[in-house]
Amino acid sequence: MPQQVHSYSERAQAFVTELDREYHLHYSGQKADFEIEAIYERHGELFEREAVEVLRGRARELAGEEGRRARYLLELAVGGFIGRANAGEEQELARLEASLALEVGGEEIPYRGAPVRQANEPDGGVRAEIERSRHALLDEHLNPLHRTALDRAHQLVRDLGWASYAEACSELRGIDFEALREQTRAFLDATAGVYQDTVEPALREVVGVGLEDVRRSDLPRLFRAPALDDAFVGERLIGAFTETMAGMGLDLEAQSNIILDTEQRPTKTPRAYCAPVRVPDEVYLVIPRVGGREDFSALFHEGGHAEHYANVDAGLAFEFRHLGDNSVTESFAFLLEHITESPLWLREVAEADPEPISRHARAELLFFLRRYAAKLEYELALHGEGAEMDEMPNRYAEELGSATRVPWTPVTWLEDVDEGFYVAAYLRAWALEKRWRAHLTERFGEAWFREPAAGDFLREIWRHGQRLGADELLGEVLGEELRFDALAADFAAA
């Protein structure tokens, strides 16, 4: 690899490790401040326009593995070019999220803790008030910062020569967004007729209303599904995960490179995450406690990320250990999460009747698949050339409301958007997970997660990190084509 690019790679690794460590310390609630501006300044030379242009030229000139590494570094450089400019807003957003609180019925609720409180609130009126109060804070304090960062990101990619943020992300990620949109539209059309029959029973069982009366504020309660708690006892959470991993020959206790954090802290994010600070040597698995099935799903999901990163070959280039197509790592997160919905696992590990749990999981999955298909449609409009920003809040509410048949608020039109079109990674990951699971079941049986040979199969893939994109990896390992719309067949008999 040319010396110039090799030097950039070494310095980029130091930046990524420092940034991911700061992210982990703040969002796990162990550090009050989110001091990323200083990190970007210490590594500022990585994200000068000249550095981006050099990498862009190398990515076009180099072929084979060297070209692949240069392309991954280019994506990081462009993201850092924008991230450095927006570091002040991101830092302030994190500070506000950790410090703001809402008051409902005389009770003060931390801003970040509101979704957890909402999920555990049996009264629909109180859930609605929590959401109204949280959204008022979001609209007043956070949305102006989100908007400033968005507008700046759009301008910066135009300054770099792309027509739009969408065009830039499509090129940098190597994903044809238009082709993916055709598949998500086909999925929405194919599942429109079965959506109500699949989702409404779960709504009535958990919330007590159907689609005609449900409010968006009821959704955290739906996903929490407290009636299923007997199968998902909190004291069994870590043991169930450890036992299941052991069935695949993965000894979690011997994996000192995976650090598990389930401690509750006031400013801990309500969103479970995996922080791959140094792959594969230092991987944090952070789980906030919501309760019941949601905790098990979150632990197994983030555990999929952790096992993937922890089993990467330490000798791989930094780009293949830390960068690349995140559809790949998300597919393994979904794969392990899906174990908690397996009838066999539910009977043998959770000692529960699988039917109501599988039915609920099926409804939740269809909801999320349609929601994310709608998010792709919306984000392509939001980040497209000539987007009219004043129209976007209502466009967001219309797209999400149409797909889910739940009245949607326009207030979260910016908060609900992950940078770099991560929505595409989730959509592709769901499609990739389906193929991994089908292969594992065919090869090792329904109890594949109890087979060490299945663990060997996964470890062999994991050791390559994210050298290949999702399409390439599926083609190389199974000789198949990645298609999101193929997921519609799973709901044909709903």
N, C-alpha and C positions, 0 to 999 in steps of 0.2 A: 504494500500500500504506500502511495506517495508520502514522504516524510511530513509534509504540511498537514495532510489529513490525519496521519497517525498522531501527530502532536495534538491536534484538535481533539481527537478521541480520548487521549489521556486526561486532558484538562476537563473535558465534558464529563467524564466519569466522576471526577472530584466534585463538580458542580451538582450532578444528579444526586450523589450520596448526601451532600450537605443539605440540599433542598428537601429531599425525602425525609431526612432525619428531623428537620424543622417541622415539616408537615405532621409527622407522627407525634412529636412531643406536644405540639399545640392541640391537634384534634383528638388526641387521647386524653386531654384535660390535664396533662402534666406540666404545661408551660402556658402562662397566661398570654404572652405576646406571640405574635406570628411575624417574626422578624426576617421577612424574605427580601425586603429592599436591600439590606446590607449584603445578603448572599449574592444577589444579582450584581451589585456593584463590585464585589470582590472578584467576580468572574465576568465582568462586563465585556472584556475583549472577545469573549466567545460569541457575543451577540451584536457586535458592530455590523453595520450593513456590509462592509467590505468582506467580513468573514462569511456572511450568508452568501454573497455573490461568488466567492471562491468555491464554497461547497456546492453551490448550484452548478457551477461549471464542471467540477469534478464528477458530480453525479451524472452529468450528461456524457462525459468523456470516458469514464471508467466502465469496464464490463465485468461480468461474473461476480464473484464474492466481493471484490473491492468496490465495484459499482453499487452493490447492495448496501455495503457498510456506509458508503458516502451518501446514499439516499436516506438512510436512517438518521445519519448525522444532520443532514439538511433539514429533515422534519423537526429535529430537536432545535436546530439553530433558528428556524423561523418561529417555532413556538416560544423560544427564549427571547427572540427579538421583540415579540409582542408582550411576553410575560414581563420582561424588564421594564417596558414602557408602562405597563399596568400594575406593577408591583405595589405602588402606593395604594391603589384602589383595593387590590386583593388583601393587603395587610389591614386596611381599615375595615373591610367587610368582615374579616375574621375577628377583629376586635369587637365590632358591634354584635356579631352573632354570639360571642362569648359573654358579653356584658348586658345586653338588652334583656328585659323581662316583661312579661305581660301579666295583668291582674284580671282574674276571672273569679267572681263570687267571693272576693276578699282573699283569694289565694294568689300568691306570686309564683309564676311559673317561668323558669329560664327559657329564653327564646329557643335554644337548641333542644330543650327538654319537652317543648310543646307537642311534637308528634308522638312521643312516648306517652305523655299524659293523655293525649287524645285517644290513642289506641286502647288505653286501659280504662277509659271513661264509658260507663254503661248508658249514660243519659245523652240522647241525641241532641237535646237543646244545649247542653254544656259543651259537647263536641263542637257544635256550630259556633258557639261563643269563643271557644279557644281559637278556632280557625279565623274568625273575624278579627280578633285581637292581634293574632300573629300577623295576619295579612296587612293590618293597619301599620304595624311597625315595619314590615317589609316595604310597603309602598312609600312610607315617609323617609325611612333612614337608609335602606339598602338599594332599592331600585335606582335611585339617581347614580349611585356608584356603579352598579351593573351597566347602566346605559352608557356612562362615560367610557367604561372599559370596552364595551361592544363597539361603539362608534370609532374608538381609537384603533381597535383591532382591524376593523373594516378598512380604515384609511391606510394603515400600515401595509396590509397585503396589496392594496392598490399601488402604493409607493414602490413596492418590490416588483411590480409588473403584472400581477394577476388582475383579471377583470373583477373578481369577487372573492370573498372569503371561501365560499363554497368551491369555486374552481381551484383555489390554492390547496384546500384540504383534500380534494379528490386527487390531485396530482401527487401531493406529498404522501398521502396514505396509500396510494396505488389502488383506490377503490372507485369503481364506476358508480357514482351515486345515482345516475339516471337509470342504469340497469337495475340497481337495487330498488329504486322507487317503483319501477314496473312490477317487481316481484311483491313488494309490500302492498301495492294497490290490488294486485291479483289476490293476495291473501285476504285483504279486507273484504273484497267482493265475495270470495269463496266462503267466508265464515259469517257473513252478515245474517244469513238465515238461521244459524245455530247459536248465535251469540246469546240471545235472550234465554233460551231454554237451558243453556250451559251455566250462565252467570246468575240468573235471577234466583234459583233455588238457594244458592249460597248466601245471597243477600238477605233473603227472607229468614233463613235459619239464624244468621248472625245478627243482623241489624233490625229485622222485623218489618222491612218494607221491600217493595219491588223497585224495578228500574224507573217506574213512573213517579216515585216519591223519594228516591234516594238523593242525598246531598253529598257533595264532594267531601265534606267533613266527616262523613260516615266511613269513608274508605279505609282509614287507618284501623278502625274497629273491625272491618271486614277482614283485613289481612291478619290482624291479631287473632281472630277466631278463638275466643276464650273457651268455647264449648269443647274444643279439642285438647284442652290443657292436660287432661288425665293421661294422655298418651305422650306428653312432652313435659315431663317433670323437670324442673330446673336443676335439681340435685343430680340428675342423670346426664346433664348436657355434655360435660367434658368426657365423662366415662363412655357415653354412647359414641362420641366422635372417635375417641382413642381406640375403642373396641372395633369399630368399623374399619378404621385405617389398618389396624393390626391384621384384620382378615385379608387384606391385600398385601400383607408383608411390609407395611409401613409402620415402623415403631416410633410413634410420636415422642415418647419419652427419651428415646436415644437421639432424636433430632435436635440437638442443642442449637442449631441455627434457626429454628422456629421458636419465637418467643410469644407466648399466648398471654393476652391481656383481657380479662373479663371483669376487672374492677370497675365499680361505678364511681364516677366523679362528676361534680356539678356541671362542668363545662365540656364534658366529653361529648363528641358528636353523636347524634342518634343513629348515624349511618355506619354500619359495620364496614371495616376496610382491612386491607392487607397492605402493609408498607414494606416494599422490597428495598430496604436501605442499601444493602450490599449483597447482591445476588452472586452465589447462593448462600453466603456466610451469615447474613443478618436480616432475617425476615420477621416482621411483626404481624401478628394476627390479633386484631382488636375487635372485640365484640361488646357493644353496649347491651344491657339487658332490657328488653321490652317485655318478654314473658312468653311462655308457651311455644307453639310451633314456630313462630317467627324467629326465636332465638336459635332453634335447631337449624332452620333453613339458612340463617345468616352465618352460623359457625361453619356448616358444611360448605357453603358457597365460598366464603373467604378462605376456608381450609383448602379448597381446590386451588385457589391462587397460591397459597403458601406452599403446598406440596409441589406445585409446578415450579415455582422459583427456587425452592430449597433443593430440588433435584437437578437443577441445571448444571451442566459440566462447567466447573470453575475455570477451565482452560479456554473457554470460548471467548471471542472478542466481546468487549463491553457492549457494542451495539446489539449483539445477539442475546446477551444476558438481560439487558435493561430496556432496550428499545424494540422497534418492530411493530407488528400488527397485534394490537391488544385483543382482537377477536379470538386469538389463540388461547391466551390465558383465561379469558372470560368463558370459553367453551369448557374448560376443565373445572371452573368454578360452578357452572351450571350442572356439569356431569355429577359432581359430588353432592351438590344440593338436591338433585333429583333422587338420590338414594333415600332421602327422608320421606319420599312419596311412594317408594316401592312397596307393594303389598307384602312381599316376603320380609323386608326389613321391618315394616310396621308390626307384623305378627311376631317376629322373633326377637327383635331388639326393643321396640317400644311396647311390646305385648299388648297391642291394640287391634281393634277391628279396623281393617284398612279401608273399608268401603266409604265411610263418610269423609275420611281424610283424603283419599284419592279423588273423590268427587270435588271436594273443596279445592284441592291443588289444581285440578283440571280447570276449574272456573277461574282461579286466580291467574293461571298461565295464559289463558285466552285473553283475559282482560289486559295483561301486560303486553302480550304480543300485538294486540290491536292498538294499545296506547302508544307503543314505540313506533309502530308503523305510521301512526298519525304524527308523532314527533318528527320523524324524518321528513314528512311532507311539509310540516311547518318550518323546520330549520332550513330546508332548501329555499323556502320563500324568504325567511328572515335574513339568510346569508347570501342571497342571490344578487345578481347585478341589478341595480336600480330599485332595490327594496324600499318601499314606503314605510318608514318606521312607525309613523302614527297609526298605521292600519294593523300593525303586527299584534298588539294585545288582543284585539277582537279576532284576528285570524287564528291565533293560538287557541282561544277559547272555542272557536267554531270547530277546528280540526280535532281537538281532543274530545270535545263534547260529542261530536258526530260519531267518532270511533267507539267511545265507551258508553254512549247514551246516558252519561251523567252530566248534569249542568256543570260547566267548568268555569272557573274564575279567570279573568284576564290578568289578575295581579301577578301571577307567577310566570308571566311570559318570558322573563329573563332568568329568574332563579332556576327554572326547570331546564335550562340549556347548559350542557357540559361542553367545555371547549373542545375544539378540533373534531367536531362531528363524532363524538364518542357514541352517539346513538347508533351509528352504523356498526360499530364494534359489537354492541349488544345484539343487534339484529342478526348479524352474521354468526355470532357465537351461539345463539339459540339453534340456528340451522346446523352448525358444526357439531354441537353437542348431541343432536338427534342422531347423527351418523356414528359418532363414537359409541353411544349407548346401544344402537342397533348392532354394531359389530361386536361389542363386548358380550351382549346377550346371545348372539348367534354362536360365538366362539366358546364362551365359558358358561352359558346358561343364565337363568334369571338371577341366580345367586352369584353373579360375577364378582361382586364386591367382597365375597368371602374366599376368593381364589388368588393365592399369591402370584399365579401366572398372569392374572389380569393386572396386578400391580407391576409386574415385570414389563408387560406390554406398555403401560402408561409411563413408567420410568424411562423406557427407551425413547419415547417421544419427548418427554419432559427434558431430558438431558440436552436436547438441541435448542432449548430456549424458544426464542421467537425469530430464529434465522429465516424461516419461511413464513409467508403470509397464509391466512386461513385457506384460501383457494388452493395454493400450492401444496400445503401440508396435507389436505384431504386427498388431493390427487396423487401425491407421492405415497402416502400410507395405504389408502384404500382404493385408489383409482377411480374416485367418484367426483361429481361436480357439486359445488356448493350452491344450494338454492333455498332461499327463505320461503318461497311460496309452497315448497314441498311440505311445510309444516301444517298446511291446511287439512291434509289428509287425516291427521290425528284427531280432528274434530268432526269428521264427516258423519259419524254415527252418534253424535251427541243426542 
